[in-house]
Amino acid sequence: MKKKDADKIKKDNTYAWIAFILLLFFWAPFINIILFILSIYFSVKQLKLNNSDSAKYGAFWFSIMILILSLILLFLTALIFYLVFYYDIKLY
């Protein structure tokens, strides 16, 4: 396959975009934990697909960024829930 033909192949990054869309629902109070876990799952799945066949699957750095953001936001959400429900701290 020539280099020009290889550049024209569209790489499949569907799972990375699904993870990104799920990450945008960080503002939903209780369902965001489930959505963050799903976002982590889809970004890891995209990374595994990229490692298995990098010519067909793309969005490696996009998946890494989504994975890091999902983990950070999941941690912060869990911390806020812990502070609010365990220590009864008011956020307003």
Secondary structure, DSSP 8 states (H G I E B T S, - for coil): --HHHHHHS--B-HHHHHHHHHHTTTTSTTTHHHHHHHHHHHHHHHHHHHHH-TTTB--HHHHHHHHHHHHHHHHHHHHHHHHHHHS-----
